[in-house]
Amino acid sequence: MATMSIRTNDERKYSFEGFCDSIGITVTSAVNMFMTACLRENRIPFEIKADPFWSEENQERLRVSLEHAKQGKLTKHEISEVI
């Protein structure tokens, strides 16, 4: 049996331990399940993609919106109009 060591921040470690506990498995079991899925599927078993919030297109939209806000050019909407 081999031993692995990883580095992560404290908050993520404790949150993950709590999550694993809440579903009734150990961190070791969760990591072994992940490794088994990677090897079985020959890939990371979930999609990894960039957060669209950080895309250049969205950042430009945010810059324009911020400029409009600074210039008082925003339009007020009722919540029923948005939904």
N, CA, C and O atoms as a Maestro MAE file, in Angstrom:
{
 s_m_m2io_version
 :::
 2.0.0
}

f_m_ct {
 s_m_title
 :::
 protein
 m_atom[332] {
  # First column is atom index #
  i_m_mmod_type
  r_m_x_coord
  r_m_y_coord
  r_m_z_coord
  i_m_residue_number
  s_m_chain_name
  s_m_pdb_residue_name
  s_m_pdb_atom_name
  i_m_atomic_number
  :::
  1 25 0.855 -1.176 0.000 1 A "MET " " N  " 7
  2 3 0.000 0.000 0.000 1 A "MET " " CA " 6
  3 2 0.898 1.235 0.000 1 A "MET " " C  " 6
  4 15 1.825 1.329 0.803 1 A "MET " " O  " 8
  5 25 0.626 2.174 -0.893 2 A "ALA " " N  " 7
  6 3 1.422 3.396 -1.023 2 A "ALA " " CA " 6
  7 2 0.751 4.542 -0.270 2 A "ALA " " C  " 6
  8 15 -0.452 4.512 -0.012 2 A "ALA " " O  " 8
  9 25 1.538 5.541 0.073 3 A "THR " " N  " 7
  10 3 1.038 6.745 0.733 3 A "THR " " CA " 6
  11 2 1.290 7.934 -0.183 3 A "THR " " C  " 6
  12 15 2.355 8.053 -0.789 3 A "THR " " O  " 8
  13 25 0.288 8.820 -0.276 4 A "MET " " N  " 7
  14 3 0.425 10.047 -1.064 4 A "MET " " CA " 6
  15 2 0.241 11.237 -0.142 4 A "MET " " C  " 6
  16 15 -0.455 11.152 0.870 4 A "MET " " O  " 8
  17 25 0.869 12.345 -0.499 5 A "SER " " N  " 7
  18 3 0.732 13.578 0.265 5 A "SER " " CA " 6
  19 2 0.432 14.700 -0.718 5 A "SER " " C  " 6
  20 15 1.086 14.806 -1.756 5 A "SER " " O  " 8
  21 25 -0.557 15.544 -0.400 6 A "ILE " " N  " 7
  22 3 -0.881 16.678 -1.265 6 A "ILE " " CA " 6
  23 2 -0.889 17.951 -0.435 6 A "ILE " " C  " 6
  24 15 -1.001 17.906 0.790 6 A "ILE " " O  " 8
  25 25 -0.770 19.080 -1.107 7 A "ARG " " N  " 7
  26 3 -0.850 20.380 -0.435 7 A "ARG " " CA " 6
  27 2 -2.125 21.075 -0.872 7 A "ARG " " C  " 6
  28 15 -2.456 21.100 -2.058 7 A "ARG " " O  " 8
  29 25 -2.835 21.638 0.091 8 A "THR " " N  " 7
  30 3 -4.021 22.437 -0.175 8 A "THR " " CA " 6
  31 2 -4.180 23.417 0.977 8 A "THR " " C  " 6
  32 15 -3.522 23.271 2.007 8 A "THR " " O  " 8
  33 25 -5.038 24.407 0.818 9 A "ASN " " N  " 7
  34 3 -5.202 25.348 1.929 9 A "ASN " " CA " 6
  35 2 -6.082 24.724 3.014 9 A "ASN " " C  " 6
  36 15 -6.849 23.797 2.754 9 A "ASN " " O  " 8
  37 25 -5.956 25.250 4.223 10 A "ASP " " N  " 7
  38 3 -6.657 24.676 5.372 10 A "ASP " " CA " 6
  39 2 -8.168 24.659 5.190 10 A "ASP " " C  " 6
  40 15 -8.823 23.665 5.502 10 A "ASP " " O  " 8
  41 25 -8.720 25.755 4.686 11 A "GLU " " N  " 7
  42 3 -10.177 25.843 4.542 11 A "GLU " " CA " 6
  43 2 -10.700 24.765 3.601 11 A "GLU " " C  " 6
  44 15 -11.707 24.119 3.893 11 A "GLU " " O  " 8
  45 25 -10.019 24.569 2.468 12 A "ARG " " N  " 7
  46 3 -10.445 23.549 1.510 12 A "ARG " " CA " 6
  47 2 -10.337 22.158 2.134 12 A "ARG " " C  " 6
  48 15 -11.223 21.324 1.944 12 A "ARG " " O  " 8
  49 25 -9.273 21.907 2.869 13 A "LYS " " N  " 7
  50 3 -9.082 20.603 3.515 13 A "LYS " " CA " 6
  51 2 -10.225 20.308 4.475 13 A "LYS " " C  " 6
  52 15 -10.829 19.236 4.418 13 A "LYS " " O  " 8
  53 25 -10.523 21.256 5.357 14 A "TYR " " N  " 7
  54 3 -11.575 21.026 6.347 14 A "TYR " " CA " 6
  55 2 -12.950 20.930 5.697 14 A "TYR " " C  " 6
  56 15 -13.785 20.132 6.121 14 A "TYR " " O  " 8
  57 25 -13.182 21.732 4.679 15 A "SER " " N  " 7
  58 3 -14.462 21.659 3.969 15 A "SER " " CA " 6
  59 2 -14.621 20.305 3.290 15 A "SER " " C  " 6
  60 15 -15.697 19.710 3.328 15 A "SER " " O  " 8
  61 25 -13.546 19.818 2.667 16 A "PHE " " N  " 7
  62 3 -13.617 18.529 1.981 16 A "PHE " " CA " 6
  63 2 -13.793 17.390 2.976 16 A "PHE " " C  " 6
  64 15 -14.550 16.453 2.723 16 A "PHE " " O  " 8
  65 25 -13.101 17.466 4.100 17 A "GLU " " N  " 7
  66 3 -13.289 16.443 5.131 17 A "GLU " " CA " 6
  67 2 -14.739 16.427 5.609 17 A "GLU " " C  " 6
  68 15 -15.326 15.359 5.789 17 A "GLU " " O  " 8
  69 25 -15.312 17.608 5.815 18 A "GLY " " N  " 7
  70 3 -16.710 17.700 6.235 18 A "GLY " " CA " 6
  71 2 -17.649 17.141 5.186 18 A "GLY " " C  " 6
  72 15 -18.605 16.436 5.510 18 A "GLY " " O  " 8
  73 25 -17.375 17.459 3.916 19 A "PHE " " N  " 7
  74 3 -18.195 16.922 2.829 19 A "PHE " " CA " 6
  75 2 -18.134 15.399 2.814 19 A "PHE " " C  " 6
  76 15 -19.166 14.729 2.769 19 A "PHE " " O  " 8
  77 25 -16.920 14.859 2.851 20 A "CYS " " N  " 7
  78 3 -16.770 13.398 2.829 20 A "CYS " " CA " 6
  79 2 -17.500 12.762 4.002 20 A "CYS " " C  " 6
  80 15 -18.175 11.746 3.842 20 A "CYS " " O  " 8
  81 25 -17.366 13.355 5.171 21 A "ASP " " N  " 7
  82 3 -18.057 12.840 6.355 21 A "ASP " " CA " 6
  83 2 -19.570 12.870 6.154 21 A "ASP " " C  " 6
  84 15 -20.273 11.945 6.561 21 A "ASP " " O  " 8
  85 25 -20.067 13.928 5.529 22 A "SER " " N  " 7
  86 3 -21.517 14.069 5.347 22 A "SER " " CA " 6
  87 2 -22.092 13.016 4.400 22 A "SER " " C  " 6
  88 15 -23.277 12.692 4.477 22 A "SER " " O  " 8
  89 25 -21.252 12.479 3.504 23 A "ILE " " N  " 7
  90 3 -21.745 11.432 2.606 23 A "ILE " " CA " 6
  91 2 -21.253 10.045 3.019 23 A "ILE " " C  " 6
  92 15 -21.453 9.061 2.307 23 A "ILE " " O  " 8
  93 25 -20.606 9.990 4.180 24 A "GLY " " N  " 7
  94 3 -20.249 8.704 4.770 24 A "GLY " " CA " 6
  95 2 -19.017 8.024 4.199 24 A "GLY " " C  " 6
  96 15 -18.918 6.798 4.233 24 A "GLY " " O  " 8
  97 25 -18.072 8.804 3.672 25 A "ILE " " N  " 7
  98 3 -16.822 8.217 3.188 25 A "ILE " " CA " 6
  99 2 -15.649 8.988 3.777 25 A "ILE " " C  " 6
  100 15 -15.808 10.095 4.292 25 A "ILE " " O  " 8
  101 25 -14.477 8.387 3.693 26 A "THR " " N  " 7
  102 3 -13.266 9.065 4.147 26 A "THR " " CA " 6
  103 2 -12.644 9.833 2.985 26 A "THR " " C  " 6
  104 15 -12.974 9.604 1.821 26 A "THR " " O  " 8
  105 25 -11.744 10.743 3.322 27 A "VAL " " N  " 7
  106 3 -11.009 11.468 2.288 27 A "VAL " " CA " 6
  107 2 -10.219 10.469 1.444 27 A "VAL " " C  " 6
  108 15 -10.161 10.601 0.221 27 A "VAL " " O  " 8
  109 25 -9.619 9.483 2.081 28 A "THR " " N  " 7
  110 3 -8.869 8.454 1.357 28 A "THR " " CA " 6
  111 2 -9.759 7.738 0.352 28 A "THR " " C  " 6
  112 15 -9.358 7.518 -0.791 28 A "THR " " O  " 8
  113 25 -10.965 7.374 0.774 29 A "SER " " N  " 7
  114 3 -11.901 6.707 -0.142 29 A "SER " " CA " 6
  115 2 -12.253 7.611 -1.317 29 A "SER " " C  " 6
  116 15 -12.301 7.157 -2.460 29 A "SER " " O  " 8
  117 25 -12.500 8.892 -1.037 30 A "ALA " " N  " 7
  118 3 -12.855 9.835 -2.103 30 A "ALA " " CA " 6
  119 2 -11.718 9.970 -3.114 30 A "ALA " " C  " 6
  120 15 -11.960 9.969 -4.321 30 A "ALA " " O  " 8
  121 25 -10.493 10.083 -2.635 31 A "VAL " " N  " 7
  122 3 -9.344 10.209 -3.534 31 A "VAL " " CA " 6
  123 2 -9.166 8.923 -4.336 31 A "VAL " " C  " 6
  124 15 -8.883 8.977 -5.533 31 A "VAL " " O  " 8
  125 25 -9.328 7.769 -3.692 32 A "ASN " " N  " 7
  126 3 -9.223 6.502 -4.412 32 A "ASN " " CA " 6
  127 2 -10.314 6.367 -5.470 32 A "ASN " " C  " 6
  128 15 -10.059 5.847 -6.556 32 A "ASN " " O  " 8
  129 25 -11.533 6.833 -5.164 33 A "MET " " N  " 7
  130 3 -12.616 6.807 -6.151 33 A "MET " " CA " 6
  131 2 -12.257 7.690 -7.344 33 A "MET " " C  " 6
  132 15 -12.483 7.307 -8.492 33 A "MET " " O  " 8
  133 25 -11.702 8.863 -7.077 34 A "PHE " " N  " 7
  134 3 -11.285 9.769 -8.144 34 A "PHE " " CA " 6
  135 2 -10.211 9.119 -9.017 34 A "PHE " " C  " 6
  136 15 -10.303 9.152 -10.244 34 A "PHE " " O  " 8
  137 25 -9.205 8.536 -8.392 35 A "MET " " N  " 7
  138 3 -8.126 7.910 -9.150 35 A "MET " " CA " 6
  139 2 -8.645 6.740 -9.979 35 A "MET " " C  " 6
  140 15 -8.243 6.569 -11.129 35 A "MET " " O  " 8
  141 25 -9.528 5.940 -9.410 36 A "THR " " N  " 7
  142 3 -10.107 4.808 -10.137 36 A "THR " " CA " 6
  143 2 -10.882 5.291 -11.356 36 A "THR " " C  " 6
  144 15 -10.765 4.715 -12.437 36 A "THR " " O  " 8
  145 25 -11.678 6.353 -11.182 37 A "ALA " " N  " 7
  146 3 -12.450 6.901 -12.305 37 A "ALA " " CA " 6
  147 2 -11.517 7.445 -13.390 37 A "ALA " " C  " 6
  148 15 -11.771 7.241 -14.577 37 A "ALA " " O  " 8
  149 25 -10.448 8.131 -13.000 38 A "CYS " " N  " 7
  150 3 -9.477 8.647 -13.983 38 A "CYS " " CA " 6
  151 2 -8.877 7.512 -14.803 38 A "CYS " " C  " 6
  152 15 -8.788 7.598 -16.028 38 A "CYS " " O  " 8
  153 25 -8.475 6.469 -14.130 39 A "LEU " " N  " 7
  154 3 -7.835 5.353 -14.821 39 A "LEU " " CA " 6
  155 2 -8.828 4.577 -15.680 39 A "LEU " " C  " 6
  156 15 -8.489 4.145 -16.782 39 A "LEU " " O  " 8
  157 25 -10.042 4.399 -15.189 40 A "ARG " " N  " 7
  158 3 -11.067 3.673 -15.944 40 A "ARG " " CA " 6
  159 2 -11.454 4.431 -17.210 40 A "ARG " " C  " 6
  160 15 -11.582 3.837 -18.281 40 A "ARG " " O  " 8
  161 25 -11.639 5.752 -17.084 41 A "GLU " " N  " 7
  162 3 -12.106 6.569 -18.202 41 A "GLU " " CA " 6
  163 2 -10.966 7.167 -19.025 41 A "GLU " " C  " 6
  164 15 -11.190 7.727 -20.098 41 A "GLU " " O  " 8
  165 25 -9.749 7.041 -18.514 42 A "ASN " " N  " 7
  166 3 -8.562 7.600 -19.156 42 A "ASN " " CA " 6
  167 2 -8.701 9.111 -19.375 42 A "ASN " " C  " 6
  168 15 -8.300 9.644 -20.410 42 A "ASN " " O  " 8
  169 25 -9.273 9.780 -18.382 43 A "ARG " " N  " 7
  170 3 -9.455 11.232 -18.426 43 A "ARG " " CA " 6
  171 2 -9.850 11.703 -17.034 43 A "ARG " " C  " 6
  172 15 -10.172 10.888 -16.169 43 A "ARG " " O  " 8
  173 25 -9.826 13.011 -16.815 44 A "ILE " " N  " 7
  174 3 -10.396 13.581 -15.599 44 A "ILE " " CA " 6
  175 2 -11.904 13.345 -15.697 44 A "ILE " " C  " 6
  176 15 -12.499 13.687 -16.719 44 A "ILE " " O  " 8
  177 25 -12.540 12.778 -14.680 45 A "PRO " " N  " 7
  178 3 -13.944 12.370 -14.810 45 A "PRO " " CA " 6
  179 2 -14.974 13.492 -14.667 45 A "PRO " " C  " 6
  180 15 -16.121 13.239 -14.298 45 A "PRO " " O  " 8
  181 25 -14.581 14.694 -14.948 46 A "PHE " " N  " 7
  182 3 -15.518 15.813 -14.962 46 A "PHE " " CA " 6
  183 2 -14.944 16.885 -15.872 46 A "PHE " " C  " 6
  184 15 -13.746 16.907 -16.152 46 A "PHE " " O  " 8
  185 25 -15.817 17.774 -16.326 47 A "GLU " " N  " 7
  186 3 -15.385 18.819 -17.247 47 A "GLU " " CA " 6
  187 2 -14.619 19.905 -16.497 47 A "GLU " " C  " 6
  188 15 -15.047 20.366 -15.439 47 A "GLU " " O  " 8
  189 25 -13.505 20.296 -17.050 48 A "ILE " " N  " 7
  190 3 -12.719 21.404 -16.506 48 A "ILE " " CA " 6
  191 2 -12.777 22.518 -17.537 48 A "ILE " " C  " 6
  192 15 -12.346 22.346 -18.677 48 A "ILE " " O  " 8
  193 25 -13.307 23.652 -17.132 49 A "LYS " " N  " 7
  194 3 -13.416 24.763 -18.070 49 A "LYS " " CA " 6
  195 2 -13.217 26.073 -17.332 49 A "LYS " " C  " 6
  196 15 -13.392 26.158 -16.116 49 A "LYS " " O  " 8
  197 25 -12.855 27.070 -18.079 50 A "ALA " " N  " 7
  198 3 -12.645 28.394 -17.505 50 A "ALA " " CA " 6
  199 2 -13.982 28.993 -17.085 50 A "ALA " " C  " 6
  200 15 -15.006 28.774 -17.731 50 A "ALA " " O  " 8
  201 25 -13.954 29.738 -16.010 51 A "ASP " " N  " 7
  202 3 -15.143 30.448 -15.554 51 A "ASP " " CA " 6
  203 2 -15.439 31.557 -16.557 51 A "ASP " " C  " 6
  204 15 -14.595 32.426 -16.773 51 A "ASP " " O  " 8
  205 25 -16.637 31.548 -17.184 52 A "PRO " " N  " 7
  206 3 -16.942 32.560 -18.195 52 A "PRO " " CA " 6
  207 2 -16.938 33.986 -17.650 52 A "PRO " " C  " 6
  208 15 -16.850 34.943 -18.420 52 A "PRO " " O  " 8
  209 25 -17.031 34.133 -16.334 53 A "PHE " " N  " 7
  210 3 -16.972 35.470 -15.746 53 A "PHE " " CA " 6
  211 2 -15.687 36.181 -16.147 53 A "PHE " " C  " 6
  212 15 -15.687 37.393 -16.358 53 A "PHE " " O  " 8
  213 25 -14.593 35.436 -16.253 54 A "TRP " " N  " 7
  214 3 -13.286 36.028 -16.516 54 A "TRP " " CA " 6
  215 2 -12.968 36.158 -17.999 54 A "TRP " " C  " 6
  216 15 -11.874 36.599 -18.349 54 A "TRP " " O  " 8
  217 25 -13.891 35.787 -18.878 55 A "SER " " N  " 7
  218 3 -13.631 35.911 -20.316 55 A "SER " " CA " 6
  219 2 -13.446 37.382 -20.681 55 A "SER " " C  " 6
  220 15 -13.992 38.269 -20.026 55 A "SER " " O  " 8
  221 25 -12.675 37.626 -21.727 56 A "GLU " " N  " 7
  222 3 -12.428 39.005 -22.160 56 A "GLU " " CA " 6
  223 2 -13.738 39.694 -22.538 56 A "GLU " " C  " 6
  224 15 -13.926 40.876 -22.250 56 A "GLU " " O  " 8
  225 25 -14.640 38.957 -23.180 57 A "GLU " " N  " 7
  226 3 -15.934 39.523 -23.570 57 A "GLU " " CA " 6
  227 2 -16.715 40.013 -22.348 57 A "GLU " " C  " 6
  228 15 -17.263 41.115 -22.362 57 A "GLU " " O  " 8
  229 25 -16.766 39.204 -21.306 58 A "ASN " " N  " 7
  230 3 -17.504 39.604 -20.106 58 A "ASN " " CA " 6
  231 2 -16.799 40.740 -19.379 58 A "ASN " " C  " 6
  232 15 -17.455 41.644 -18.862 58 A "ASN " " O  " 8
  233 25 -15.474 40.705 -19.333 59 A "GLN " " N  " 7
  234 3 -14.735 41.777 -18.670 59 A "GLN " " CA " 6
  235 2 -14.982 43.112 -19.367 59 A "GLN " " C  " 6
  236 15 -15.116 44.143 -18.708 59 A "GLN " " O  " 8
  237 25 -15.042 43.093 -20.694 60 A "GLU " " N  " 7
  238 3 -15.332 44.324 -21.436 60 A "GLU " " CA " 6
  239 2 -16.739 44.813 -21.118 60 A "GLU " " C  " 6
  240 15 -16.960 46.009 -20.931 60 A "GLU " " O  " 8
  241 25 -17.681 43.892 -21.059 61 A "ARG " " N  " 7
  242 3 -19.062 44.271 -20.718 61 A "ARG " " CA " 6
  243 2 -19.118 44.897 -19.322 61 A "ARG " " C  " 6
  244 15 -19.824 45.883 -19.105 61 A "ARG " " O  " 8
  245 25 -18.375 44.323 -18.386 62 A "LEU " " N  " 7
  246 3 -18.334 44.875 -17.030 62 A "LEU " " CA " 6
  247 2 -17.688 46.258 -17.009 62 A "LEU " " C  " 6
  248 15 -18.147 47.147 -16.291 62 A "LEU " " O  " 8
  249 25 -16.617 46.446 -17.800 63 A "ARG " " N  " 7
  250 3 -15.969 47.764 -17.864 63 A "ARG " " CA " 6
  251 2 -16.939 48.817 -18.396 63 A "ARG " " C  " 6
  252 15 -17.013 49.926 -17.866 63 A "ARG " " O  " 8
  253 25 -17.682 48.467 -19.447 64 A "VAL " " N  " 7
  254 3 -18.662 49.397 -20.023 64 A "VAL " " CA " 6
  255 2 -19.759 49.695 -19.004 64 A "VAL " " C  " 6
  256 15 -20.150 50.850 -18.831 64 A "VAL " " O  " 8
  257 25 -20.256 48.655 -18.327 65 A "SER " " N  " 7
  258 3 -21.307 48.854 -17.324 65 A "SER " " CA " 6
  259 2 -20.825 49.733 -16.180 65 A "SER " " C  " 6
  260 15 -21.565 50.588 -15.693 65 A "SER " " O  " 8
  261 25 -19.594 49.525 -15.755 66 A "LEU " " N  " 7
  262 3 -19.026 50.344 -14.683 66 A "LEU " " CA " 6
  263 2 -18.912 51.798 -15.127 66 A "LEU " " C  " 6
  264 15 -19.213 52.710 -14.358 66 A "LEU " " O  " 8
  265 25 -18.485 52.010 -16.345 67 A "GLU " " N  " 7
  266 3 -18.385 53.373 -16.872 67 A "GLU " " CA " 6
  267 2 -19.766 54.021 -16.945 67 A "GLU " " C  " 6
  268 15 -19.924 55.191 -16.598 67 A "GLU " " O  " 8
  269 25 -20.763 53.265 -17.396 68 A "HIS " " N  " 7
  270 3 -22.137 53.790 -17.430 68 A "HIS " " CA " 6
  271 2 -22.618 54.138 -16.021 68 A "HIS " " C  " 6
  272 15 -23.277 55.158 -15.820 68 A "HIS " " O  " 8
  273 25 -22.289 53.296 -15.060 69 A "ALA " " N  " 7
  274 3 -22.692 53.560 -13.676 69 A "ALA " " CA " 6
  275 2 -22.052 54.849 -13.171 69 A "ALA " " C  " 6
  276 15 -22.709 55.656 -12.514 69 A "ALA " " O  " 8
  277 25 -20.771 55.039 -13.477 70 A "LYS " " N  " 7
  278 3 -20.069 56.251 -13.047 70 A "LYS " " CA " 6
  279 2 -20.672 57.499 -13.681 70 A "LYS " " C  " 6
  280 15 -20.660 58.574 -13.083 70 A "LYS " " O  " 8
  281 25 -21.198 57.350 -14.896 71 A "GLN " " N  " 7
  282 3 -21.787 58.481 -15.617 71 A "GLN " " CA " 6
  283 2 -23.283 58.631 -15.336 71 A "GLN " " C  " 6
  284 15 -23.927 59.517 -15.898 71 A "GLN " " O  " 8
  285 25 -23.836 57.786 -14.485 72 A "GLY " " N  " 7
  286 3 -25.263 57.860 -14.170 72 A "GLY " " CA " 6
  287 2 -26.158 57.442 -15.319 72 A "GLY " " C  " 6
  288 15 -27.293 57.910 -15.416 72 A "GLY " " O  " 8
  289 25 -25.679 56.582 -16.182 73 A "LYS " " N  " 7
  290 3 -26.437 56.169 -17.366 73 A "LYS " " CA " 6
  291 2 -27.123 54.806 -17.198 73 A "LYS " " C  " 6
  292 15 -27.417 54.139 -18.190 73 A "LYS " " O  " 8
  293 25 -27.374 54.400 -15.978 74 A "LEU " " N  " 7
  294 3 -28.035 53.114 -15.759 74 A "LEU " " CA " 6
  295 2 -29.542 53.275 -15.842 74 A "LEU " " C  " 6
  296 15 -30.080 54.346 -15.563 74 A "LEU " " O  " 8
  297 25 -30.213 52.206 -16.226 75 A "THR " " N  " 7
  298 3 -31.667 52.210 -16.325 75 A "THR " " CA " 6
  299 2 -32.240 51.393 -15.179 75 A "THR " " C  " 6
  300 15 -31.813 50.263 -14.944 75 A "THR " " O  " 8
  301 25 -33.200 51.958 -14.468 76 A "LYS " " N  " 7
  302 3 -33.846 51.259 -13.366 76 A "LYS " " CA " 6
  303 2 -34.934 50.351 -13.937 76 A "LYS " " C  " 6
  304 15 -35.718 50.771 -14.788 76 A "LYS " " O  " 8
  305 25 -34.976 49.096 -13.461 77 A "HIS " " N  " 7
  306 3 -35.979 48.130 -13.896 77 A "HIS " " CA " 6
  307 2 -36.700 47.571 -12.678 77 A "HIS " " C  " 6
  308 15 -36.103 47.411 -11.614 77 A "HIS " " O  " 8
  309 25 -37.954 47.281 -12.833 78 A "GLU " " N  " 7
  310 3 -38.692 46.566 -11.796 78 A "GLU " " CA " 6
  311 2 -38.315 45.096 -11.901 78 A "GLU " " C  " 6
  312 15 -38.033 44.601 -12.992 78 A "GLU " " O  " 8
  313 25 -38.309 44.407 -10.785 79 A "ILE " " N  " 7
  314 3 -37.908 43.006 -10.787 79 A "ILE " " CA " 6
  315 2 -38.805 42.171 -11.699 79 A "ILE " " C  " 6
  316 15 -38.330 41.210 -12.305 79 A "ILE " " O  " 8
  317 25 -40.072 42.509 -11.808 80 A "SER " " N  " 7
  318 3 -40.978 41.746 -12.669 80 A "SER " " CA " 6
  319 2 -40.599 41.890 -14.140 80 A "SER " " C  " 6
  320 15 -40.920 41.014 -14.943 80 A "SER " " O  " 8
  321 25 -39.927 42.973 -14.509 81 A "GLU " " N  " 7
  322 3 -39.489 43.173 -15.887 81 A "GLU " " CA " 6
  323 2 -38.294 42.284 -16.220 81 A "GLU " " C  " 6
  324 15 -38.102 41.895 -17.372 81 A "GLU " " O  " 8
  325 25 -37.508 41.971 -15.222 82 A "VAL " " N  " 7
  326 3 -36.293 41.205 -15.429 82 A "VAL " " CA " 6
  327 2 -36.595 39.717 -15.515 82 A "VAL " " C  " 6
  328 15 -35.971 38.990 -16.289 82 A "VAL " " O  " 8
  329 25 -37.543 39.276 -14.727 83 A "ILE " " N  " 7
  330 3 -37.871 37.847 -14.677 83 A "ILE " " CA " 6
  331 2 -38.666 37.467 -15.824 83 A "ILE " " C  " 6
  332 15 -39.039 36.301 -15.957 83 A "ILE " " O  " 8
  :::
 }
 m_bond[331] {
  # First column is bond index #
  i_m_from
  i_m_to
  i_m_order
  :::
  1 1 2 1
  2 2 3 1
  3 3 4 2
  4 3 5 1
  5 5 6 1
  6 6 7 1
  7 7 8 2
  8 7 9 1
  9 9 10 1
  10 10 11 1
  11 11 12 2
  12 11 13 1
  13 13 14 1
  14 14 15 1
  15 15 16 2
  16 15 17 1
  17 17 18 1
  18 18 19 1
  19 19 20 2
  20 19 21 1
  21 21 22 1
  22 22 23 1
  23 23 24 2
  24 23 25 1
  25 25 26 1
  26 26 27 1
  27 27 28 2
  28 27 29 1
  29 29 30 1
  30 30 31 1
  31 31 32 2
  32 31 33 1
  33 33 34 1
  34 34 35 1
  35 35 36 2
  36 35 37 1
  37 37 38 1
  38 38 39 1
  39 39 40 2
  40 39 41 1
  41 41 42 1
  42 42 43 1
  43 43 44 2
  44 43 45 1
  45 45 46 1
  46 46 47 1
  47 47 48 2
  48 47 49 1
  49 49 50 1
  50 50 51 1
  51 51 52 2
  52 51 53 1
  53 53 54 1
  54 54 55 1
  55 55 56 2
  56 55 57 1
  57 57 58 1
  58 58 59 1
  59 59 60 2
  60 59 61 1
  61 61 62 1
  62 62 63 1
  63 63 64 2
  64 63 65 1
  65 65 66 1
  66 66 67 1
  67 67 68 2
  68 67 69 1
  69 69 70 1
  70 70 71 1
  71 71 72 2
  72 71 73 1
  73 73 74 1
  74 74 75 1
  75 75 76 2
  76 75 77 1
  77 77 78 1
  78 78 79 1
  79 79 80 2
  80 79 81 1
  81 81 82 1
  82 82 83 1
  83 83 84 2
  84 83 85 1
  85 85 86 1
  86 86 87 1
  87 87 88 2
  88 87 89 1
  89 89 90 1
  90 90 91 1
  91 91 92 2
  92 91 93 1
  93 93 94 1
  94 94 95 1
  95 95 96 2
  96 95 97 1
  97 97 98 1
  98 98 99 1
  99 99 100 2
  100 99 101 1
  101 101 102 1
  102 102 103 1
  103 103 104 2
  104 103 105 1
  105 105 106 1
  106 106 107 1
  107 107 108 2
  108 107 109 1
  109 109 110 1
  110 110 111 1
  111 111 112 2
  112 111 113 1
  113 113 114 1
  114 114 115 1
  115 115 116 2
  116 115 117 1
  117 117 118 1
  118 118 119 1
  119 119 120 2
  120 119 121 1
  121 121 122 1
  122 122 123 1
  123 123 124 2
  124 123 125 1
  125 125 126 1
  126 126 127 1
  127 127 128 2
  128 127 129 1
  129 129 130 1
  130 130 131 1
  131 131 132 2
  132 131 133 1
  133 133 134 1
  134 134 135 1
  135 135 136 2
  136 135 137 1
  137 137 138 1
  138 138 139 1
  139 139 140 2
  140 139 141 1
  141 141 142 1
  142 142 143 1
  143 143 144 2
  144 143 145 1
  145 145 146 1
  146 146 147 1
  147 147 148 2
  148 147 149 1
  149 149 150 1
  150 150 151 1
  151 151 152 2
  152 151 153 1
  153 153 154 1
  154 154 155 1
  155 155 156 2
  156 155 157 1
  157 157 158 1
  158 158 159 1
  159 159 160 2
  160 159 161 1
  161 161 162 1
  162 162 163 1
  163 163 164 2
  164 163 165 1
  165 165 166 1
  166 166 167 1
  167 167 168 2
  168 167 169 1
  169 169 170 1
  170 170 171 1
  171 171 172 2
  172 171 173 1
  173 173 174 1
  174 174 175 1
  175 175 176 2
  176 175 177 1
  177 177 178 1
  178 178 179 1
  179 179 180 2
  180 179 181 1
  181 181 182 1
  182 182 183 1
  183 183 184 2
  184 183 185 1
  185 185 186 1
  186 186 187 1
  187 187 188 2
  188 187 189 1
  189 189 190 1
  190 190 191 1
  191 191 192 2
  192 191 193 1
  193 193 194 1
  194 194 195 1
  195 195 196 2
  196 195 197 1
  197 197 198 1
  198 198 199 1
  199 199 200 2
  200 199 201 1
  201 201 202 1
  202 202 203 1
  203 203 204 2
  204 203 205 1
  205 205 206 1
  206 206 207 1
  207 207 208 2
  208 207 209 1
  209 209 210 1
  210 210 211 1
  211 211 212 2
  212 211 213 1
  213 213 214 1
  214 214 215 1
  215 215 216 2
  216 215 217 1
  217 217 218 1
  218 218 219 1
  219 219 220 2
  220 219 221 1
  221 221 222 1
  222 222 223 1
  223 223 224 2
  224 223 225 1
  225 225 226 1
  226 226 227 1
  227 227 228 2
  228 227 229 1
  229 229 230 1
  230 230 231 1
  231 231 232 2
  232 231 233 1
  233 233 234 1
  234 234 235 1
  235 235 236 2
  236 235 237 1
  237 237 238 1
  238 238 239 1
  239 239 240 2
  240 239 241 1
  241 241 242 1
  242 242 243 1
  243 243 244 2
  244 243 245 1
  245 245 246 1
  246 246 247 1
  247 247 248 2
  248 247 249 1
  249 249 250 1
  250 250 251 1
  251 251 252 2
  252 251 253 1
  253 253 254 1
  254 254 255 1
  255 255 256 2
  256 255 257 1
  257 257 258 1
  258 258 259 1
  259 259 260 2
  260 259 261 1
  261 261 262 1
  262 262 263 1
  263 263 264 2
  264 263 265 1
  265 265 266 1
  266 266 267 1
  267 267 268 2
  268 267 269 1
  269 269 270 1
  270 270 271 1
  271 271 272 2
  272 271 273 1
  273 273 274 1
  274 274 275 1
  275 275 276 2
  276 275 277 1
  277 277 278 1
  278 278 279 1
  279 279 280 2
  280 279 281 1
  281 281 282 1
  282 282 283 1
  283 283 284 2
  284 283 285 1
  285 285 286 1
  286 286 287 1
  287 287 288 2
  288 287 289 1
  289 289 290 1
  290 290 291 1
  291 291 292 2
  292 291 293 1
  293 293 294 1
  294 294 295 1
  295 295 296 2
  296 295 297 1
  297 297 298 1
  298 298 299 1
  299 299 300 2
  300 299 301 1
  301 301 302 1
  302 302 303 1
  303 303 304 2
  304 303 305 1
  305 305 306 1
  306 306 307 1
  307 307 308 2
  308 307 309 1
  309 309 310 1
  310 310 311 1
  311 311 312 2
  312 311 313 1
  313 313 314 1
  314 314 315 1
  315 315 316 2
  316 315 317 1
  317 317 318 1
  318 318 319 1
  319 319 320 2
  320 319 321 1
  321 321 322 1
  322 322 323 1
  323 323 324 2
  324 323 325 1
  325 325 326 1
  326 326 327 1
  327 327 328 2
  328 327 329 1
  329 329 330 1
  330 330 331 1
  331 331 332 2
  :::
 }
}
